[in-house]
């Protein structure tokens, strides 16, 4: 998955994964000489503007860029991004261009802005802004406490003992070992796949799916090394044995088995609200 980082040529380009899942799909096979890819619409050139950009318009535009058109699951996701952009010192003309572009490809926006102002484009692609955006993305992945139901939730029943046999270590999602995992969103599908393989019934699988964003945020913030994060992102449906035995080193194993980390995972599943089954 691409995040805010440098391209091999030109200024850095930005693209954050869609909130709905992990952008880790491999390239499809085929003859490139006979397959034409759809070309994106040209990005409009920046124009000078003296009108102050509204927070609402900027929030919507940045939310679309950060989540590649999918949008965040939290209403304050875009507001956080707008605040980060203003904090970075991006001038009003450049903010107006972001709103006017109304696209989901940050790389194209940066390239278009660079044609008018290299300084503004550099601010948009800066490391500090990237870090603030990652924090906004992680925050948007957490459940909104105000939307949680007031009643007490019963934690999911313990999973049945795994069926004896060898664990399935084949990744459910292809992961590039040469690209670091930079966002919790890259872990969501993999963690849901891995944990669901231990589920005793369809209800537990739905619980893990509903808790996916929360689980991935907890794992991403726990301090695991990249090798462990790649393992989680791959989502191998182990279904037997224990996850901890497949982690690469003692530090990662200690994190996975720590009481605080375990409690945070439990809290995610406790507060999850699975989608009701048809007819229920």
C-alpha positions as CSV (number, residue, x, y, z in Angstrom):
1,X,0.0,0.0,0.0
2,X,1.2,3.5,-0.8
3,X,1.3,6.1,1.8
4,X,2.8,9.6,1.9
5,X,6.3,9.0,0.7
6,X,8.8,9.9,-2.1
7,X,8.5,8.8,-5.7
8,X,11.6,7.8,-7.6
9,X,11.2,10.9,-9.7
10,X,9.7,14.3,-9.0
11,X,8.2,15.4,-5.7
12,X,6.7,12.9,-3.1
13,X,3.3,11.5,-3.9
14,X,0.6,10.5,-1.5
15,X,-2.0,7.8,-1.4
16,X,-3.6,6.3,1.7
17,X,-5.4,3.0,1.7
18,X,-9.2,2.9,1.5
19,X,-11.0,2.7,4.9
20,X,-12.9,-0.4,3.8
21,X,-9.8,-2.6,3.5
22,X,-6.2,-3.3,2.8
23,X,-4.7,-2.2,-0.5
24,X,-2.4,-5.2,-0.8
25,X,-3.7,-6.9,-3.9
26,X,-1.0,-8.2,-6.3
27,X,-0.7,-7.2,-9.9
28,X,-2.8,-9.2,-12.3
29,X,-1.2,-11.3,-14.9
30,X,-1.5,-10.7,-18.6
31,X,0.1,-9.3,-21.7
32,X,0.7,-5.6,-21.1
33,X,1.0,-4.9,-24.8
34,X,-2.6,-5.9,-25.3
35,X,-4.1,-4.5,-22.1
36,X,-4.8,-0.8,-21.8
37,X,-5.3,0.7,-18.4
38,X,-7.8,3.5,-18.0
39,X,-6.1,6.8,-17.7
40,X,-7.1,9.1,-14.8
41,X,-8.7,12.4,-15.7
42,X,-6.3,15.3,-15.9
43,X,-5.9,17.2,-12.6
44,X,-6.9,20.9,-13.0
45,X,-4.1,23.5,-12.6
46,X,-4.0,25.6,-9.5
47,X,-5.4,29.0,-9.8
48,X,-4.9,32.0,-7.5
49,X,-7.8,32.5,-5.1
50,X,-8.5,35.2,-2.6
51,X,-11.5,33.4,-1.0
52,X,-10.9,31.6,2.2
53,X,-11.6,27.9,2.0
54,X,-14.3,26.7,4.3
55,X,-13.4,23.9,6.8
56,X,-16.3,21.8,5.6
57,X,-15.1,21.9,1.9
58,X,-11.5,21.2,2.9
59,X,-12.5,18.4,5.3
60,X,-14.5,16.7,2.5
61,X,-11.8,17.0,0.0
62,X,-9.0,15.7,2.2
63,X,-11.2,12.9,3.5
64,X,-11.7,11.8,-0.1
65,X,-7.9,11.9,-0.8
66,X,-6.8,10.2,2.4
67,X,-9.3,7.3,2.1
68,X,-9.1,7.1,-1.7
69,X,-12.8,8.0,-2.2
70,X,-14.1,5.6,0.4
71,X,-14.4,8.2,3.2
72,X,-13.7,7.6,6.9
73,X,-16.2,5.9,9.2
74,X,-16.1,8.8,11.6
75,X,-17.6,12.2,10.9
76,X,-14.6,14.0,12.5
77,X,-12.1,12.2,10.2
78,X,-12.1,15.0,7.6
79,X,-12.0,17.7,10.2
80,X,-8.8,16.2,11.7
81,X,-7.2,16.1,8.2
82,X,-8.2,19.8,7.6
83,X,-6.7,20.8,10.9
84,X,-3.4,19.0,10.0
85,X,-3.3,20.7,6.6
86,X,-3.7,24.2,8.1
87,X,-1.2,23.3,10.8
88,X,1.4,22.4,8.1
89,X,1.1,26.0,6.8
90,X,-0.3,25.2,3.4
91,X,-1.5,28.6,2.0
92,X,-5.1,29.3,1.1
93,X,-4.5,29.2,-2.6
94,X,-3.1,25.7,-2.4
95,X,-6.0,24.6,-0.1
96,X,-8.4,26.0,-2.7
97,X,-6.7,23.9,-5.3
98,X,-7.1,20.7,-3.3
99,X,-10.8,21.4,-3.0
100,X,-11.2,22.2,-6.7
101,X,-9.3,19.1,-7.7
102,X,-11.9,16.9,-5.9
103,X,-9.9,13.8,-6.6
104,X,-8.8,10.6,-4.7
105,X,-5.2,10.6,-6.0
106,X,-2.9,12.7,-3.8
107,X,0.1,12.1,-6.1
108,X,-1.8,13.8,-9.0
109,X,-2.7,16.7,-6.7
110,X,0.9,17.2,-5.6
111,X,2.2,17.0,-9.2
112,X,-0.4,19.6,-10.3
113,X,0.4,21.9,-7.4
114,X,4.1,21.6,-8.2
115,X,3.6,23.1,-11.6
116,X,2.7,26.4,-9.9
117,X,4.4,26.3,-6.5
118,X,7.1,23.9,-5.6
119,X,7.0,25.2,-2.0
120,X,3.3,24.5,-1.6
121,X,3.7,21.0,-3.1
122,X,6.6,20.3,-0.8
123,X,4.4,21.2,2.2
124,X,1.6,18.9,1.1
125,X,4.1,16.0,0.7
126,X,6.1,16.8,3.9
127,X,6.9,14.1,6.4
128,X,5.4,16.1,9.3
129,X,2.0,16.3,7.5
130,X,2.2,12.7,6.6
131,X,2.6,11.8,10.3
132,X,-0.3,14.0,11.3
133,X,-2.4,12.4,8.5
134,X,-1.5,8.9,9.7
135,X,-2.6,9.9,13.2
136,X,-6.0,11.1,11.8
137,X,-6.4,7.9,9.9
138,X,-5.8,5.8,13.0
139,X,-8.2,8.0,15.0
140,X,-10.9,7.5,12.4
141,X,-10.5,3.8,12.6
142,X,-11.3,3.7,16.4
143,X,-14.9,3.3,17.3
144,X,-16.8,6.5,18.3
145,X,-17.5,6.2,22.0
146,X,-20.5,8.4,21.7
147,X,-22.1,6.0,19.3
148,X,-21.7,2.9,21.5
149,X,-24.8,1.6,23.1
150,X,-25.2,2.3,26.8
151,X,-25.9,-1.2,27.9
152,X,-23.2,-3.6,29.0
153,X,-21.8,-5.9,26.3
154,X,-21.1,-9.5,26.9
155,X,-17.7,-10.6,25.5
156,X,-17.8,-13.2,22.7
157,X,-17.8,-16.8,23.9
158,X,-14.4,-18.5,24.0
159,X,-13.5,-20.1,20.7
160,X,-13.7,-23.9,20.5
161,X,-10.5,-25.8,20.8
162,X,-8.7,-25.8,17.4
163,X,-8.9,-28.9,15.4
164,X,-5.6,-30.8,15.7
165,X,-3.4,-30.5,12.6
166,X,-0.9,-28.1,11.0
167,X,-1.7,-24.4,10.9
168,X,-2.4,-22.9,7.5
169,X,0.4,-20.4,7.0
170,X,-0.5,-19.4,3.4
171,X,-1.3,-15.6,3.4
172,X,-4.9,-14.7,2.5
173,X,-3.6,-11.4,1.1
174,X,-0.4,-10.9,-0.8
175,X,2.1,-8.6,1.0
176,X,5.2,-7.0,-0.4
177,X,8.1,-7.6,2.0
178,X,10.0,-4.6,0.6
179,X,7.2,-2.1,1.6
180,X,6.7,-1.2,5.2
181,X,3.3,-1.3,6.9
182,X,2.7,2.3,7.7
183,X,-1.0,2.4,8.6
184,X,-3.4,0.4,10.7
185,X,-5.7,0.1,7.7
186,X,-3.2,-2.2,6.0
187,X,-3.7,-4.7,8.9
188,X,-7.5,-4.8,9.1
189,X,-8.4,-7.5,6.6
190,X,-5.4,-9.7,7.5
191,X,-6.2,-9.6,11.3
192,X,-9.9,-10.4,10.6
193,X,-8.9,-13.3,8.4
194,X,-6.4,-14.7,11.0
195,X,-8.7,-14.3,14.0
196,X,-11.8,-15.5,12.3
197,X,-10.0,-18.8,11.4
198,X,-10.3,-19.6,15.2
199,X,-14.0,-18.6,15.4
200,X,-16.4,-21.3,16.6
201,X,-19.4,-20.1,14.6
202,X,-20.6,-17.5,12.1
203,X,-21.5,-15.1,14.9
204,X,-18.0,-14.9,16.2
205,X,-16.7,-14.3,12.6
206,X,-19.2,-11.3,12.4
207,X,-17.8,-10.0,15.7
208,X,-14.3,-10.1,14.5
209,X,-15.3,-8.4,11.2
210,X,-17.1,-5.6,13.1
211,X,-14.1,-5.1,15.4
212,X,-11.6,-5.2,12.6
213,X,-10.7,-1.5,12.5
214,X,-10.3,-1.3,16.2
215,X,-8.2,-4.5,16.3
216,X,-5.9,-3.2,13.6
217,X,-5.4,0.1,15.4
218,X,-4.5,-1.6,18.6
219,X,-2.0,-3.9,16.8
220,X,-0.5,-1.0,14.8
221,X,0.1,1.1,17.9
222,X,1.5,-1.8,20.0
223,X,5.1,-1.6,18.8
224,X,5.4,-4.8,16.7
225,X,8.3,-5.0,14.2
226,X,7.7,-4.9,10.5
227,X,8.1,-8.6,10.1
228,X,5.3,-9.3,12.5
229,X,3.2,-6.5,10.9
230,X,3.7,-8.2,7.5
231,X,2.6,-11.5,9.0
232,X,-0.6,-9.9,10.4
233,X,-1.3,-8.1,7.1
234,X,-1.1,-11.4,5.2
235,X,-3.9,-12.8,7.3
236,X,-2.9,-16.5,7.1
237,X,-6.0,-18.5,8.3
238,X,-4.0,-20.5,10.9
239,X,-7.1,-22.1,12.5
240,X,-5.0,-24.2,14.9
241,X,-2.2,-23.7,17.3
242,X,-1.5,-20.1,18.6
243,X,-0.7,-16.9,16.8
244,X,2.2,-16.0,19.2
245,X,4.2,-19.1,18.2
246,X,4.6,-17.7,14.7
247,X,5.8,-14.2,15.7
248,X,9.5,-13.6,14.7
249,X,11.1,-12.6,18.0
250,X,10.8,-12.5,21.7
251,X,9.9,-8.8,21.8
252,X,6.9,-9.3,19.5
253,X,5.8,-12.4,21.4
254,X,6.0,-10.4,24.7
255,X,3.8,-7.7,23.3
256,X,1.2,-10.2,22.0
257,X,1.0,-11.9,25.4
258,X,1.1,-8.7,27.6
259,X,-2.0,-8.2,29.7
260,X,-2.6,-4.6,28.5
261,X,-2.5,-5.6,24.8
262,X,-4.7,-8.6,25.4
263,X,-7.3,-6.4,27.3
264,X,-7.3,-3.9,24.4
265,X,-8.1,-6.7,22.0
266,X,-10.9,-7.9,24.3
267,X,-12.3,-4.4,24.5
268,X,-12.4,-4.2,20.7
269,X,-14.5,-7.3,20.4
270,X,-16.6,-6.4,23.5
271,X,-17.6,-3.1,22.0
272,X,-18.1,-4.4,18.5
273,X,-21.6,-4.4,17.1
274,X,-21.9,-7.2,14.4
275,X,-24.3,-6.7,11.5
276,X,-27.5,-8.5,12.3
277,X,-28.1,-11.7,10.3
278,X,-31.1,-11.5,7.8
279,X,-34.3,-12.4,9.4
280,X,-33.1,-11.8,13.0
